[in-house]
């Protein structure tokens, strides 16, 4: 079940990214993605455009976490996704 959810989330991120490029993404989703991206751009585990799985950080709750390996711009477009450090969570839009 985990693999199916991951595939769905990847598809959602890439689909919303395409919709954004075509100016068809809802304003609410675009705002969420922009707010998330602003957080990710300051994250120390980011390497270029990837949430780097070779780096570790500290989550909001104080636990250690590793990067997920996702392309940040695409992951921030997935409304069902969350930051591995819990700096942003899924939203229901």
N, C-alpha and C positions, 0 to 999 in steps of 0.2 A: 504494500500500500504506500509506503514511503517513496518508492521510485515513481509511482504514478503521480503523486502529489508534486514531486520535484519537477517532473516533466511538464505538468500543467502550469506550475509557477514560471518555469523558463519560457514556456509558450506565451503566457500572459505578459511577461516583461517585454519580450521581443515584439509581440503584437501591439502593445500599447506604445512602444517606441516608434513603430511604423505609423500608427495612427497619429502620433504627435508630429512626425515629419510631414504627414499629409494634412496637418491642421484639423484633424478629426477627433483628437482626444478631448474628453470632457474637461472643462476648466477646473473642476474639483480634483480630478486625477492628476492633471498637470501641476496644480499647486502642491499636492502631496509629494509628487515626484521631485519637484524643485526644492522643497523643504528638506527632503531626505538627502538629496544630492549635496546640498549645502553642508549638511552634517558630515557626510562621507568625505568631502573634499578636505576636511581638516583632520581626518582620522589617521593616526600614526601607522596603522597596519595596511594602509592603501599603498600600492605600488602602481604608479601611472593610473590606469583605468580599472585595476583589478583589486578586489578585496583579497589580499595576499595570504594564501594558506601557510606560507613559510614564516609568517610573523604572528606574534601573540600580543594581545592587548588586555586591558582590564575592563570588564563590563560594568554597567551602571550599578549592579548589585555587588560589585567587588570581586567577582570570580574572574578567573583567567579564561580567555577564549582565543581561538585561532580564526584567521580569515577563512571565508567560505569558498574562495576561488572564483566567485562570480564577477562578471563585468558589471561594475558599479552602476553605470548609467542604465543598464537594462534591469538590474535588480530593483533599483529605486522606482521603476515603472510598474512593478508587480505589486498590486495592492494587497495581495494575500501573503506577501513575503515579510520577513523581519530581519533586522540587522543581527548578526551573530553576537554582538555585544549589547543588544537590546537598547540601542540608542534611538531606534524607531521600530514600531510594531505594525502588524497588519491592520488595515482599515477596511471597513465594509462600505463601499460606495456603490 
